[in-house]
Amino acid sequence: MSDYWHRAYICPFWAAAGKKTIKCEDGCMLCFRESCDTAEYINRYCASYDYRKCSVAAAKLRYFDRQA
């Protein structure tokens, strides 16, 4: 999967993005009905310092905190 959106991704768990999908670390994939929804999600979470508000990133951060 290539980076369709060509953004500067802040989220450390981001792996790739397509027109209607976002793929995170460890194979987690978010699928959207419209490409505009994908772009909105990327802008709000993946390419933002607010990435911790994303449910996937929040779950991964909690997991890593438990492992420490």
N, C-alpha and C positions, 0 to 999 in steps of 0.2 A: 504494500500500500504506500503510495507516495503522499507527500505533503501538498495537498491541493490548495491550501489557503495561504501558504507562504507568510506565516506570522513568526514573530519572536515568541516562542513558547516559554513561559515562566515555570509552569508546573513540572516538577522533576519526574513525574510518573507518565508524562506524555510520550507516546511512541510514534504515532502517525495519524494523519487525517485525510479523509476522502471527501467527496461531495456531500455524502449523507452519513458518514461514520467518523468516529473518533476512536482510536485504539490506544489503550493505556498499557503500561508495563504489565507483564505477566499475562497478556492475552485478553484482558478485560476490554470489551468493545461496547461503545454506545452507538445506537442506530437512531436516526431521525427520519421523519417522513419527508421533510423539505430541506433543501440545502440552506435556506435562510435560517432555519432553526439550528443547524450545525454551526453556522457562522456566529450566531448570537451566543451559543454556549461557549464556543472557543473564546470569543471576546470577553465574556463574563468570567470564565474560570481558567481555561488553559493558557491564555496569553495575558493573564492578569495576576497581580500579587494577591488577589482574593482566591487563588486556586484552592486554598484550604477549606473554602465553603463548598466545594464540589464533594458530593457524597462519596465518590470513588477515592479521591485524594484523602478525605477525612478518614475513611476506613483504613486506608493503607498507613496513614500516619499513626492511628491508634494501634494498629498491629505492630508497627516498628517500636512504639513506646512500650508495649507489653514485652517485647523481646529484649529490651535494654535492661 
